[in-house]
Amino acid sequence: MGRGDKKSAKGKRTIGSFGNTRSRKKIKARLKRVASVKKSAVAGADEKPKAKRVVKKKESAE
């Protein structure tokens, strides 16, 4: 089971074929899901920016 195996996904990638193990529909559907999740994550970040933390300076003991 490896690069030369016609039945494994790794073998399909090496050979460059698409079959039951590595179908184009499944790959395209997965890429669509990942793209939509990234877009929604970016959209959520724009709505609420994080507040910057302010650090007070210490007073010198003179």
C-alpha positions as CSV (number, residue, x, y, z in Angstrom):
1,M,0.0,0.0,0.0
2,G,1.7,3.1,-1.1
3,R,2.6,5.2,-4.1
4,G,2.4,2.3,-6.6
5,D,-0.9,1.0,-5.3
6,K,-3.8,1.7,-7.8
7,K,-6.5,1.2,-5.1
8,S,-5.2,3.7,-2.5
9,A,-5.6,7.5,-2.6
10,K,-1.9,8.0,-2.4
11,G,-1.4,5.7,-5.5
12,K,-4.2,7.6,-7.4
13,R,-2.4,10.9,-6.7
14,T,0.9,9.5,-7.9
15,I,-0.6,8.0,-11.1
16,G,-2.7,11.1,-11.6
17,S,-6.0,9.3,-11.9
18,F,-9.4,9.9,-10.3
19,G,-11.3,6.8,-9.2
20,N,-13.7,5.6,-6.4
21,T,-11.0,6.2,-3.8
22,R,-10.2,9.8,-5.0
23,S,-13.2,11.2,-6.8
24,R,-13.3,14.7,-8.2
25,K,-16.8,15.4,-6.7
26,K,-15.6,14.7,-3.2
27,I,-12.5,16.8,-3.6
28,K,-14.4,19.8,-5.0
29,A,-17.0,19.6,-2.3
30,R,-14.3,19.6,0.4
31,L,-12.6,22.6,-1.1
32,K,-15.9,24.5,-1.2
33,R,-16.5,23.8,2.5
34,V,-13.0,25.0,3.5
35,A,-13.4,28.2,1.4
36,S,-16.8,29.0,2.9
37,V,-15.5,28.5,6.5
38,K,-12.5,30.8,5.8
39,K,-14.8,33.5,4.4
40,S,-17.1,33.4,7.4
41,A,-14.2,33.5,9.8
42,V,-12.7,36.6,8.1
43,A,-16.2,38.3,8.1
44,G,-16.6,37.7,11.8
45,A,-13.2,39.2,12.6
46,D,-14.1,42.5,10.8
47,E,-17.2,43.2,12.8
48,K,-15.6,43.3,16.3
49,P,-12.0,44.5,16.5
50,K,-10.1,43.6,19.6
51,A,-9.4,46.4,22.1
52,K,-5.8,47.3,22.7
53,R,-4.4,46.7,26.2
54,V,-3.0,49.8,27.8
55,V,-0.1,49.4,30.2
56,K,0.4,52.0,32.9
57,K,3.9,53.3,33.5
58,K,5.4,52.9,36.9
59,E,6.1,56.0,38.9
60,S,9.7,56.5,40.0
61,A,10.2,56.4,43.8
62,E,12.1,59.7,44.4
